[in-house]
Amino acid sequence: MVTDENVLMFFRGQLPKVTTLWLKPVLLQPDDILQEFSEVEDLALVIDKYSTQFDIDVSELNIEDYYPWEIPWFFRKWFIASPVKQSKKPLTVRMFAESAKAGRWLY
């Protein structure tokens, strides 16, 4: 049986590691936005491995629904109060975990 933790650990192991400026690792959480964690090329490879690992049909997943993603400028929060307006939907590990439990891509 697939659990949220299985899918989270899979993504943590497959995606490139992210660190702070002080080289402290940033652990991926279930509701973190994957577009802010990795590039589309890295995520596409991980999705292919996810499909095989959890035997999920991801043919309904259209990566163009989720990319390109606007990454906010690091100092933006100090100069601009309004949030970045995204034209694409966020993609999270939780979405992959729920799809793995269902056996197909749900979103």
Biopython code that builds the backbone (N, CA, C, O; Angstrom):
import numpy as np
from Bio.PDB.StructureBuilder import StructureBuilder

atoms = [
    (1, "MET", "N", (0.834, -1.182, 0.000)),
    (1, "MET", "CA", (0.000, 0.000, 0.000)),
    (1, "MET", "C", (0.882, 1.250, 0.000)),
    (1, "MET", "O", (1.878, 1.323, 0.720)),
    (2, "VAL", "N", (0.505, 2.216, -0.807)),
    (2, "VAL", "CA", (1.256, 3.460, -0.925)),
    (2, "VAL", "C", (0.802, 4.436, 0.158)),
    (2, "VAL", "O", (-0.394, 4.624, 0.382)),
    (3, "THR", "N", (1.779, 5.054, 0.827)),
    (3, "THR", "CA", (1.461, 6.066, 1.832)),
    (3, "THR", "C", (2.030, 7.414, 1.398)),
    (3, "THR", "O", (2.888, 7.492, 0.519)),
    (4, "ASP", "N", (1.534, 8.468, 2.032)),
    (4, "ASP", "CA", (2.055, 9.808, 1.751)),
    (4, "ASP", "C", (3.554, 9.862, 2.026)),
    (4, "ASP", "O", (4.310, 10.489, 1.285)),
    (5, "GLU", "N", (3.969, 9.201, 3.095)),
    (5, "GLU", "CA", (5.384, 9.203, 3.485)),
    (5, "GLU", "C", (6.258, 8.519, 2.431)),
    (5, "GLU", "O", (7.366, 8.978, 2.154)),
    (6, "ASN", "N", (5.759, 7.406, 1.833)),
    (6, "ASN", "CA", (6.514, 6.728, 0.766)),
    (6, "ASN", "C", (6.775, 7.674, -0.401)),
    (6, "ASN", "O", (7.895, 7.758, -0.904)),
    (7, "VAL", "N", (5.748, 8.373, -0.819)),
    (7, "VAL", "CA", (5.862, 9.274, -1.966)),
    (7, "VAL", "C", (6.759, 10.460, -1.614)),
    (7, "VAL", "O", (7.582, 10.878, -2.428)),
    (8, "LEU", "N", (6.604, 11.000, -0.406)),
    (8, "LEU", "CA", (7.442, 12.119, 0.022)),
    (8, "LEU", "C", (8.914, 11.710, 0.047)),
    (8, "LEU", "O", (9.767, 12.447, -0.447)),
    (9, "MET", "N", (9.216, 10.554, 0.611)),
    (9, "MET", "CA", (10.608, 10.087, 0.665)),
    (9, "MET", "C", (11.152, 9.836, -0.740)),
    (9, "MET", "O", (12.327, 10.089, -1.006)),
    (10, "PHE", "N", (10.303, 9.340, -1.638)),
    (10, "PHE", "CA", (10.724, 9.136, -3.022)),
    (10, "PHE", "C", (11.149, 10.467, -3.643)),
    (10, "PHE", "O", (12.227, 10.562, -4.230)),
    (11, "PHE", "N", (10.303, 11.497, -3.516)),
    (11, "PHE", "CA", (10.621, 12.796, -4.111)),
    (11, "PHE", "C", (11.840, 13.429, -3.442)),
    (11, "PHE", "O", (12.659, 14.050, -4.121)),
    (12, "ARG", "N", (11.972, 13.285, -2.138)),
    (12, "ARG", "CA", (13.151, 13.815, -1.450)),
    (12, "ARG", "C", (14.430, 13.160, -1.968)),
    (12, "ARG", "O", (15.465, 13.814, -2.090)),
    (13, "GLY", "N", (14.350, 11.872, -2.269)),
    (13, "GLY", "CA", (15.525, 11.155, -2.753)),
    (13, "GLY", "C", (15.845, 11.421, -4.211)),
    (13, "GLY", "O", (17.003, 11.323, -4.616)),
    (14, "GLN", "N", (14.850, 11.752, -4.997)),
    (14, "GLN", "CA", (15.055, 11.902, -6.436)),
    (14, "GLN", "C", (15.346, 13.329, -6.894)),
    (14, "GLN", "O", (16.110, 13.529, -7.839)),
    (15, "LEU", "N", (14.750, 14.318, -6.240)),
    (15, "LEU", "CA", (14.949, 15.704, -6.664)),
    (15, "LEU", "C", (16.298, 16.228, -6.179)),
    (15, "LEU", "O", (16.808, 15.779, -5.152)),
    (16, "PRO", "N", (16.874, 17.171, -6.913)),
    (16, "PRO", "CA", (18.140, 17.772, -6.448)),
    (16, "PRO", "C", (17.964, 18.407, -5.075)),
    (16, "PRO", "O", (16.905, 18.948, -4.757)),
    (17, "LYS", "N", (19.005, 18.334, -4.280)),
    (17, "LYS", "CA", (18.965, 18.884, -2.924)),
    (17, "LYS", "C", (18.954, 20.414, -2.973)),
    (17, "LYS", "O", (19.628, 21.020, -3.807)),
    (18, "VAL", "N", (18.187, 21.029, -2.076)),
    (18, "VAL", "CA", (18.107, 22.477, -1.952)),
    (18, "VAL", "C", (18.685, 22.848, -0.594)),
    (18, "VAL", "O", (18.407, 22.194, 0.412)),
    (19, "THR", "N", (19.497, 23.913, -0.576)),
    (19, "THR", "CA", (20.091, 24.369, 0.690)),
    (19, "THR", "C", (19.876, 25.868, 0.848)),
    (19, "THR", "O", (19.576, 26.578, -0.112)),
    (20, "THR", "N", (20.038, 26.327, 2.080)),
    (20, "THR", "CA", (19.973, 27.751, 2.363)),
    (20, "THR", "C", (21.325, 28.375, 2.011)),
    (20, "THR", "O", (22.243, 27.677, 1.580)),
    (21, "LEU", "N", (21.440, 29.677, 2.196)),
    (21, "LEU", "CA", (22.718, 30.358, 1.953)),
    (21, "LEU", "C", (23.813, 29.833, 2.870)),
    (21, "LEU", "O", (24.993, 29.921, 2.530)),
    (22, "TRP", "N", (23.444, 29.286, 4.029)),
    (22, "TRP", "CA", (24.402, 28.756, 4.983)),
    (22, "TRP", "C", (24.584, 27.253, 4.807)),
    (22, "TRP", "O", (25.112, 26.576, 5.689)),
    (23, "LEU", "N", (24.141, 26.734, 3.656)),
    (23, "LEU", "CA", (24.266, 25.330, 3.269)),
    (23, "LEU", "C", (23.500, 24.367, 4.166)),
    (23, "LEU", "O", (23.828, 23.182, 4.233)),
    (24, "LYS", "N", (22.491, 24.869, 4.849)),
    (24, "LYS", "CA", (21.613, 24.014, 5.634)),
    (24, "LYS", "C", (20.580, 23.404, 4.678)),
    (24, "LYS", "O", (19.945, 24.140, 3.923)),
    (25, "PRO", "N", (20.399, 22.083, 4.692)),
    (25, "PRO", "CA", (19.440, 21.460, 3.767)),
    (25, "PRO", "C", (18.001, 21.907, 4.035)),
    (25, "PRO", "O", (17.590, 22.090, 5.181)),
    (26, "VAL", "N", (17.258, 22.075, 2.956)),
    (26, "VAL", "CA", (15.835, 22.403, 3.034)),
    (26, "VAL", "C", (15.083, 21.151, 2.620)),
    (26, "VAL", "O", (15.148, 20.735, 1.464)),
    (27, "LEU", "N", (14.364, 20.547, 3.570)),
    (27, "LEU", "CA", (13.635, 19.317, 3.273)),
    (27, "LEU", "C", (12.298, 19.620, 2.607)),
    (27, "LEU", "O", (11.544, 20.485, 3.052)),
    (28, "LEU", "N", (12.032, 18.907, 1.558)),
    (28, "LEU", "CA", (10.767, 19.021, 0.843)),
    (28, "LEU", "C", (9.632, 18.537, 1.742)),
    (28, "LEU", "O", (9.750, 17.496, 2.388)),
    (29, "GLN", "N", (8.541, 19.286, 1.785)),
    (29, "GLN", "CA", (7.358, 18.943, 2.572)),
    (29, "GLN", "C", (6.204, 18.614, 1.621)),
    (29, "GLN", "O", (6.256, 19.000, 0.453)),
    (30, "PRO", "N", (5.164, 17.914, 2.087)),
    (30, "PRO", "CA", (4.073, 17.485, 1.197)),
    (30, "PRO", "C", (3.375, 18.616, 0.447)),
    (30, "PRO", "O", (2.932, 18.413, -0.683)),
    (31, "ASP", "N", (3.265, 19.793, 1.043)),
    (31, "ASP", "CA", (2.539, 20.880, 0.385)),
    (31, "ASP", "C", (3.449, 21.948, -0.213)),
    (31, "ASP", "O", (2.968, 23.002, -0.631)),
    (32, "ASP", "N", (4.750, 21.694, -0.258)),
    (32, "ASP", "CA", (5.658, 22.628, -0.917)),
    (32, "ASP", "C", (5.401, 22.600, -2.423)),
    (32, "ASP", "O", (5.082, 21.558, -2.996)),
    (33, "ILE", "N", (5.544, 23.750, -3.040)),
    (33, "ILE", "CA", (5.319, 23.851, -4.486)),
    (33, "ILE", "C", (6.563, 23.338, -5.204)),
    (33, "ILE", "O", (7.651, 23.898, -5.065)),
    (34, "LEU", "N", (6.388, 22.266, -5.972)),
    (34, "LEU", "CA", (7.522, 21.625, -6.630)),
    (34, "LEU", "C", (8.177, 22.528, -7.668)),
    (34, "LEU", "O", (9.379, 22.410, -7.909)),
    (35, "GLN", "N", (7.418, 23.421, -8.283)),
    (35, "GLN", "CA", (7.995, 24.324, -9.274)),
    (35, "GLN", "C", (9.039, 25.240, -8.645)),
    (35, "GLN", "O", (9.952, 25.702, -9.330)),
    (36, "GLU", "N", (8.912, 25.506, -7.348)),
    (36, "GLU", "CA", (9.888, 26.350, -6.662)),
    (36, "GLU", "C", (11.056, 25.525, -6.116)),
    (36, "GLU", "O", (12.035, 26.078, -5.617)),
    (37, "PHE", "N", (10.944, 24.216, -6.215)),
    (37, "PHE", "CA", (11.975, 23.317, -5.714)),
    (37, "PHE", "C", (12.894, 22.804, -6.814)),
    (37, "PHE", "O", (14.059, 22.499, -6.559)),
    (38, "SER", "N", (12.375, 22.706, -8.042)),
    (38, "SER", "CA", (13.188, 22.124, -9.106)),
    (38, "SER", "C", (12.798, 22.671, -10.471)),
    (38, "SER", "O", (11.723, 23.238, -10.662)),
    (39, "GLU", "N", (13.709, 22.477, -11.403)),
    (39, "GLU", "CA", (13.470, 22.875, -12.787)),
    (39, "GLU", "C", (12.590, 21.828, -13.465)),
    (39, "GLU", "O", (12.496, 20.688, -13.012)),
    (40, "VAL", "N", (11.958, 22.232, -14.546)),
    (40, "VAL", "CA", (11.037, 21.347, -15.253)),
    (40, "VAL", "C", (11.746, 20.079, -15.747)),
    (40, "VAL", "O", (11.156, 18.999, -15.729)),
    (41, "GLU", "N", (12.993, 20.198, -16.184)),
    (41, "GLU", "CA", (13.722, 19.027, -16.694)),
    (41, "GLU", "C", (13.947, 17.998, -15.583)),
    (41, "GLU", "O", (13.784, 16.797, -15.800)),
    (42, "ASP", "N", (14.321, 18.472, -14.401)),
    (42, "ASP", "CA", (14.536, 17.564, -13.275)),
    (42, "ASP", "C", (13.230, 16.906, -12.857)),
    (42, "ASP", "O", (13.188, 15.702, -12.601)),
    (43, "LEU", "N", (12.175, 17.691, -12.787)),
    (43, "LEU", "CA", (10.888, 17.163, -12.354)),
    (43, "LEU", "C", (10.326, 16.160, -13.359)),
    (43, "LEU", "O", (9.709, 15.170, -12.965)),
    (44, "ALA", "N", (10.532, 16.405, -14.638)),
    (44, "ALA", "CA", (10.037, 15.475, -15.662)),
    (44, "ALA", "C", (10.690, 14.099, -15.506)),
    (44, "ALA", "O", (10.017, 13.076, -15.641)),
    (45, "LEU", "N", (11.982, 14.069, -15.225)),
    (45, "LEU", "CA", (12.669, 12.792, -15.006)),
    (45, "LEU", "C", (12.139, 12.077, -13.765)),
    (45, "LEU", "O", (11.964, 10.858, -13.770)),
    (46, "VAL", "N", (11.886, 12.837, -12.709)),
    (46, "VAL", "CA", (11.369, 12.260, -11.469)),
    (46, "VAL", "C", (9.953, 11.727, -11.676)),
    (46, "VAL", "O", (9.602, 10.680, -11.132)),
    (47, "ILE", "N", (9.142, 12.433, -12.454)),
    (47, "ILE", "CA", (7.775, 11.975, -12.729)),
    (47, "ILE", "C", (7.805, 10.652, -13.483)),
    (47, "ILE", "O", (6.986, 9.772, -13.217)),
    (48, "ASP", "N", (8.739, 10.500, -14.422)),
    (48, "ASP", "CA", (8.869, 9.225, -15.135)),
    (48, "ASP", "C", (9.227, 8.101, -14.166)),
    (48, "ASP", "O", (8.664, 7.010, -14.248)),
    (49, "LYS", "N", (10.158, 8.359, -13.251)),
    (49, "LYS", "CA", (10.545, 7.346, -12.252)),
    (49, "LYS", "C", (9.382, 7.057, -11.301)),
    (49, "LYS", "O", (9.157, 5.909, -10.918)),
    (50, "TYR", "N", (8.650, 8.100, -10.926)),
    (50, "TYR", "CA", (7.462, 7.960, -10.063)),
    (50, "TYR", "C", (6.447, 7.032, -10.722)),
    (50, "TYR", "O", (5.884, 6.150, -10.074)),
    (51, "SER", "N", (6.222, 7.239, -12.013)),
    (51, "SER", "CA", (5.262, 6.422, -12.758)),
    (51, "SER", "C", (5.644, 4.944, -12.697)),
    (51, "SER", "O", (4.785, 4.082, -12.508)),
    (52, "THR", "N", (6.913, 4.663, -12.854)),
    (52, "THR", "CA", (7.392, 3.285, -12.804)),
    (52, "THR", "C", (7.377, 2.732, -11.377)),
    (52, "THR", "O", (6.910, 1.618, -11.141)),
    (53, "GLN", "N", (7.885, 3.510, -10.441)),
    (53, "GLN", "CA", (7.999, 3.078, -9.042)),
    (53, "GLN", "C", (6.641, 2.725, -8.434)),
    (53, "GLN", "O", (6.503, 1.708, -7.753)),
    (54, "PHE", "N", (5.643, 3.574, -8.687)),
    (54, "PHE", "CA", (4.335, 3.388, -8.061)),
    (54, "PHE", "C", (3.285, 2.834, -9.022)),
    (54, "PHE", "O", (2.109, 2.737, -8.673)),
    (55, "ASP", "N", (3.713, 2.470, -10.241)),
    (55, "ASP", "CA", (2.840, 1.901, -11.267)),
    (55, "ASP", "C", (1.598, 2.785, -11.494)),
    (55, "ASP", "O", (0.461, 2.323, -11.399)),
    (56, "ILE", "N", (1.853, 4.062, -11.795)),
    (56, "ILE", "CA", (0.798, 5.049, -12.002)),
    (56, "ILE", "C", (0.821, 5.506, -13.444)),
    (56, "ILE", "O", (1.884, 5.784, -13.999)),
    (57, "ASP", "N", (-0.349, 5.585, -14.052)),
    (57, "ASP", "CA", (-0.469, 6.124, -15.407)),
    (57, "ASP", "C", (-0.488, 7.649, -15.311)),
    (57, "ASP", "O", (-1.455, 8.234, -14.824)),
    (58, "VAL", "N", (0.579, 8.282, -15.774)),
    (58, "VAL", "CA", (0.670, 9.745, -15.719)),
    (58, "VAL", "C", (0.445, 10.374, -17.097)),
    (58, "VAL", "O", (0.806, 11.529, -17.323)),
    (59, "SER", "N", (-0.146, 9.620, -18.003)),
    (59, "SER", "CA", (-0.359, 10.147, -19.355)),
    (59, "SER", "C", (-1.312, 11.347, -19.359)),
    (59, "SER", "O", (-1.277, 12.158, -20.284)),
    (60, "GLU", "N", (-2.152, 11.464, -18.347)),
    (60, "GLU", "CA", (-3.065, 12.608, -18.244)),
    (60, "GLU", "C", (-2.381, 13.850, -17.681)),
    (60, "GLU", "O", (-2.933, 14.948, -17.758)),
    (61, "LEU", "N", (-1.186, 13.688, -17.115)),
    (61, "LEU", "CA", (-0.455, 14.816, -16.542)),
    (61, "LEU", "C", (0.181, 15.612, -17.682)),
    (61, "LEU", "O", (1.043, 15.097, -18.394)),
    (62, "ASN", "N", (-0.235, 16.848, -17.851)),
    (62, "ASN", "CA", (0.326, 17.726, -18.865)),
    (62, "ASN", "C", (1.216, 18.740, -18.151)),
    (62, "ASN", "O", (0.716, 19.622, -17.453)),
    (63, "ILE", "N", (2.519, 18.621, -18.320)),
    (63, "ILE", "CA", (3.460, 19.480, -17.612)),
    (63, "ILE", "C", (3.262, 20.945, -17.974)),
    (63, "ILE", "O", (3.630, 21.823, -17.194)),
    (64, "GLU", "N", (2.694, 21.227, -19.129)),
    (64, "GLU", "CA", (2.444, 22.614, -19.544)),
    (64, "GLU", "C", (1.348, 23.273, -18.716)),
    (64, "GLU", "O", (1.202, 24.495, -18.747)),
    (65, "ASP", "N", (0.574, 22.479, -17.973)),
    (65, "ASP", "CA", (-0.413, 23.048, -17.052)),
    (65, "ASP", "C", (0.263, 23.640, -15.813)),
    (65, "ASP", "O", (-0.349, 24.418, -15.081)),
    (66, "TYR", "N", (1.521, 23.271, -15.581)),
    (66, "TYR", "CA", (2.217, 23.654, -14.360)),
    (66, "TYR", "C", (3.460, 24.516, -14.585)),
    (66, "TYR", "O", (3.932, 25.167, -13.653)),
    (67, "TYR", "N", (3.989, 24.529, -15.790)),
    (67, "TYR", "CA", (5.170, 25.333, -16.122)),
    (67, "TYR", "C", (4.847, 26.175, -17.337)),
    (67, "TYR", "O", (4.028, 25.739, -18.147)),
    (68, "PRO", "N", (5.435, 27.364, -17.530)),
    (68, "PRO", "CA", (6.465, 27.985, -16.709)),
    (68, "PRO", "C", (5.894, 28.558, -15.419)),
    (68, "PRO", "O", (4.727, 28.945, -15.357)),
    (69, "TRP", "N", (6.714, 28.604, -14.418)),
    (69, "TRP", "CA", (6.359, 29.102, -13.092)),
    (69, "TRP", "C", (7.191, 30.339, -12.809)),
    (69, "TRP", "O", (8.399, 30.337, -13.043)),
    (70, "GLU", "N", (6.574, 31.379, -12.316)),
    (70, "GLU", "CA", (7.273, 32.622, -12.004)),
    (70, "GLU", "C", (7.920, 32.503, -10.623)),
    (70, "GLU", "O", (7.225, 32.414, -9.611)),
    (71, "ILE", "N", (9.232, 32.503, -10.589)),
    (71, "ILE", "CA", (9.965, 32.445, -9.326)),
    (71, "ILE", "C", (10.174, 33.891, -8.848)),
    (71, "ILE", "O", (10.763, 34.701, -9.563)),
    (72, "PRO", "N", (9.691, 34.209, -7.645)),
    (72, "PRO", "CA", (9.858, 35.581, -7.171)),
    (72, "PRO", "C", (11.325, 35.931, -6.912)),
    (72, "PRO", "O", (12.111, 35.104, -6.450)),
    (73, "TRP", "N", (11.658, 37.153, -7.217)),
    (73, "TRP", "CA", (12.985, 37.687, -6.952)),
    (73, "TRP", "C", (13.237, 37.624, -5.454)),
    (73, "TRP", "O", (12.325, 37.915, -4.680)),
    (74, "PHE", "N", (14.424, 37.260, -5.014)),
    (74, "PHE", "CA", (14.737, 37.047, -3.603)),
    (74, "PHE", "C", (14.387, 38.260, -2.738)),
    (74, "PHE", "O", (13.832, 38.088, -1.652)),
    (75, "PHE", "N", (14.695, 39.475, -3.185)),
    (75, "PHE", "CA", (14.468, 40.677, -2.391)),
    (75, "PHE", "C", (13.098, 41.311, -2.636)),
    (75, "PHE", "O", (12.801, 42.380, -2.102)),
    (76, "ARG", "N", (12.275, 40.658, -3.434)),
    (76, "ARG", "CA", (10.973, 41.213, -3.797)),
    (76, "ARG", "C", (10.125, 41.581, -2.579)),
    (76, "ARG", "O", (9.496, 42.639, -2.562)),
    (77, "LYS", "N", (10.104, 40.724, -1.569)),
    (77, "LYS", "CA", (9.243, 40.950, -0.404)),
    (77, "LYS", "C", (9.567, 42.249, 0.331)),
    (77, "LYS", "O", (8.719, 42.781, 1.047)),
    (78, "TRP", "N", (10.791, 42.767, 0.160)),
    (78, "TRP", "CA", (11.158, 44.015, 0.809)),
    (78, "TRP", "C", (10.787, 45.246, -0.025)),
    (78, "TRP", "O", (10.732, 46.359, 0.497)),
    (79, "PHE", "N", (10.536, 45.043, -1.312)),
    (79, "PHE", "CA", (10.273, 46.174, -2.196)),
    (79, "PHE", "C", (8.859, 46.206, -2.772)),
    (79, "PHE", "O", (8.339, 47.275, -3.095)),
    (80, "ILE", "N", (8.245, 45.042, -2.898)),
    (80, "ILE", "CA", (6.925, 44.947, -3.526)),
    (80, "ILE", "C", (6.013, 44.130, -2.617)),
    (80, "ILE", "O", (6.318, 42.983, -2.291)),
    (81, "ALA", "N", (4.904, 44.718, -2.215)),
    (81, "ALA", "CA", (4.000, 44.050, -1.273)),
    (81, "ALA", "C", (3.120, 43.000, -1.942)),
    (81, "ALA", "O", (2.773, 42.000, -1.313)),
    (82, "SER", "N", (2.759, 43.205, -3.184)),
    (82, "SER", "CA", (1.844, 42.274, -3.847)),
    (82, "SER", "C", (2.559, 40.977, -4.222)),
    (82, "SER", "O", (3.731, 40.999, -4.597)),
    (83, "PRO", "N", (1.854, 39.846, -4.122)),
    (83, "PRO", "CA", (2.463, 38.566, -4.482)),
    (83, "PRO", "C", (2.612, 38.436, -6.009)),
    (83, "PRO", "O", (1.952, 39.137, -6.775)),
    (84, "VAL", "N", (3.478, 37.541, -6.415)),
    (84, "VAL", "CA", (3.651, 37.256, -7.843)),
    (84, "VAL", "C", (2.376, 36.598, -8.349)),
    (84, "VAL", "O", (1.855, 35.680, -7.716)),
    (85, "LYS", "N", (1.878, 37.055, -9.470)),
    (85, "LYS", "CA", (0.676, 36.465, -10.068)),
    (85, "LYS", "C", (1.102, 35.295, -10.953)),
    (85, "LYS", "O", (1.810, 35.467, -11.945)),
    (86, "GLN", "N", (0.652, 34.101, -10.567)),
    (86, "GLN", "CA", (0.986, 32.896, -11.313)),
    (86, "GLN", "C", (-0.092, 32.616, -12.361)),
    (86, "GLN", "O", (-1.283, 32.795, -12.108)),
    (87, "SER", "N", (0.341, 32.180, -13.523)),
    (87, "SER", "CA", (-0.612, 31.809, -14.560)),
    (87, "SER", "C", (-0.805, 30.291, -14.622)),
    (87, "SER", "O", (-1.640, 29.795, -15.378)),
    (88, "LYS", "N", (-0.036, 29.568, -13.831)),
    (88, "LYS", "CA", (-0.111, 28.104, -13.818)),
    (88, "LYS", "C", (-0.493, 27.610, -12.427)),
    (88, "LYS", "O", (-0.381, 28.336, -11.439)),
    (89, "LYS", "N", (-0.948, 26.357, -12.372)),
    (89, "LYS", "CA", (-1.354, 25.745, -11.110)),
    (89, "LYS", "C", (-0.132, 25.229, -10.344)),
    (89, "LYS", "O", (0.841, 24.794, -10.961)),
    (90, "PRO", "N", (-0.173, 25.271, -9.007)),
    (90, "PRO", "CA", (0.933, 24.694, -8.236)),
    (90, "PRO", "C", (0.881, 23.162, -8.274)),
    (90, "PRO", "O", (-0.190, 22.562, -8.368)),
    (91, "LEU", "N", (2.041, 22.564, -8.201)),
    (91, "LEU", "CA", (2.186, 21.115, -8.219)),
    (91, "LEU", "C", (2.863, 20.717, -6.910)),
    (91, "LEU", "O", (3.926, 21.242, -6.580)),
    (92, "THR", "N", (2.253, 19.787, -6.157)),
    (92, "THR", "CA", (2.801, 19.398, -4.855)),
    (92, "THR", "C", (2.990, 17.891, -4.744)),
    (92, "THR", "O", (2.435, 17.122, -5.530)),
    (93, "VAL", "N", (3.770, 17.488, -3.769)),
    (93, "VAL", "CA", (3.975, 16.057, -3.500)),
    (93, "VAL", "C", (2.652, 15.422, -3.076)),
    (93, "VAL", "O", (2.382, 14.269, -3.413)),
    (94, "ARG", "N", (1.831, 16.163, -2.343)),
    (94, "ARG", "CA", (0.536, 15.634, -1.904)),
    (94, "ARG", "C", (-0.318, 15.211, -3.107)),
    (94, "ARG", "O", (-1.033, 14.211, -3.040)),
    (95, "MET", "N", (-0.243, 15.969, -4.195)),
    (95, "MET", "CA", (-0.997, 15.611, -5.403)),
    (95, "MET", "C", (-0.514, 14.261, -5.948)),
    (95, "MET", "O", (-1.317, 13.435, -6.382)),
    (96, "PHE", "N", (0.803, 14.050, -5.919)),
    (96, "PHE", "CA", (1.356, 12.779, -6.381)),
    (96, "PHE", "C", (0.993, 11.639, -5.434)),
    (96, "PHE", "O", (0.735, 10.522, -5.882)),
    (97, "ALA", "N", (0.971, 11.907, -4.138)),
    (97, "ALA", "CA", (0.621, 10.874, -3.154)),
    (97, "ALA", "C", (-0.841, 10.449, -3.318)),
    (97, "ALA", "O", (-1.141, 9.255, -3.300)),
    (98, "GLU", "N", (-1.739, 11.402, -3.474)),
    (98, "GLU", "CA", (-3.149, 11.066, -3.656)),
    (98, "GLU", "C", (-3.377, 10.323, -4.959)),
    (98, "GLU", "O", (-4.206, 9.416, -5.023)),
    (99, "SER", "N", (-2.644, 10.702, -6.000)),
    (99, "SER", "CA", (-2.753, 9.999, -7.278)),
    (99, "SER", "C", (-2.210, 8.578, -7.176)),
    (99, "SER", "O", (-2.758, 7.659, -7.785)),
    (100, "ALA", "N", (-1.125, 8.389, -6.400)),
    (100, "ALA", "CA", (-0.560, 7.056, -6.228)),
    (100, "ALA", "C", (-1.555, 6.144, -5.515)),
    (100, "ALA", "O", (-1.670, 4.964, -5.847)),
    (101, "LYS", "N", (-2.269, 6.688, -4.543)),
    (101, "LYS", "CA", (-3.282, 5.902, -3.847)),
    (101, "LYS", "C", (-4.437, 5.534, -4.768)),
    (101, "LYS", "O", (-5.012, 4.451, -4.649)),
    (102, "ALA", "N", (-4.778, 6.440, -5.693)),
    (102, "ALA", "CA", (-5.881, 6.192, -6.622)),
    (102, "ALA", "C", (-5.462, 5.325, -7.801)),
    (102, "ALA", "O", (-6.307, 4.715, -8.456)),
    (103, "GLY", "N", (-4.162, 5.270, -8.075)),
    (103, "GLY", "CA", (-3.683, 4.461, -9.191)),
    (103, "GLY", "C", (-3.658, 5.166, -10.530)),
    (103, "GLY", "O", (-3.376, 4.545, -11.554)),
    (104, "ARG", "N", (-3.949, 6.454, -10.534)),
    (104, "ARG", "CA", (-3.935, 7.257, -11.767)),
    (104, "ARG", "C", (-3.770, 8.715, -11.397)),
    (104, "ARG", "O", (-3.965, 9.094, -10.242)),
    (105, "TRP", "N", (-3.410, 9.541, -12.381)),
    (105, "TRP", "CA", (-3.234, 10.966, -12.131)),
    (105, "TRP", "C", (-4.617, 11.607, -11.943)),
    (105, "TRP", "O", (-5.482, 11.489, -12.811)),
    (106, "LEU", "N", (-4.815, 12.276, -10.820)),
    (106, "LEU", "CA", (-6.118, 12.840, -10.471)),
    (106, "LEU", "C", (-6.287, 14.298, -10.888)),
    (106, "LEU", "O", (-7.413, 14.789, -10.960)),
    (107, "TYR", "N", (-5.209, 14.984, -11.159)),
    (107, "TYR", "CA", (-5.295, 16.421, -11.377)),
    (107, "TYR", "C", (-5.062, 16.737, -12.810)),
    (107, "TYR", "O", (-5.093, 17.905, -13.198)),
]
sb = StructureBuilder()
sb.init_structure("model")
sb.init_model(0)
sb.init_chain("A")
sb.init_seg("    ")
for serial, (resi, resn, name, xyz) in enumerate(atoms, 1):
    if name == "N":
        sb.init_residue(resn, " ", resi, " ")
    sb.init_atom(name, np.array(xyz, "f"), 0.0, 1.0, " ", f" {name:<3s}", serial, name[0])
structure = sb.get_structure()
